[in-house]
Amino acid sequence: METRDVPPQPARRNFLKKASAVFIGALTALVPALSGLMVFLDPLRRKSQDSDAVLIASLSALPEDGVPRKFSVIAGHNDAWNHMPRVPVGAVYLRRIGDKSVQAFNVICPHAGCFVDYLPAIKNYHCPCHNSSFALDGSIADPKSPSPRGLDELPVEIRNENEIWVKFQNFRAGVRERIPV
Ligand code: FES
């Protein structure tokens, strides 16, 4: 039986050539565009990997008997693309609750935003603005306190055996729920 070679159709060949050219052209444009996008989004990626915790003090700066001490929180304001110099952003009370364990409270009163004091004589925190009082563990000590919730506790991490890092956060005042602001 006789077979005959069928010559390729010119139209089909042209179509394949054009499709390859379009594909290669698209690939050539896409690679630099994707690289640029990755560079642009890199700060976001790095920020998500960073911890927002701030180094506040060393463990040795805290009395071992659990008496709270107040510290300023000095932090750089960072967004994804800008790094601002370190400035005071608030303050916290730190107290030892164990050998390597520390409790941190935001010093801002959850009632209306005044700074609370620690009164060593009665071992309570007290807000001078409207007389809210808080126990050492941050809970409301006097039921007549107008504060809708206890002091705002903040996450603490001990790093390198002696460094106290706090994830500092402010919360909305005047409401029962802890709503970050
Ligand atoms: S602001 Fe603290 S009791 Fe009102």
Residues whose N, C-alpha, C, O or C-beta is under 5 A from the ligand:
A	BS01	FES	C109 H111 A112 G113 C114 C127 C129 H130 N131 S132
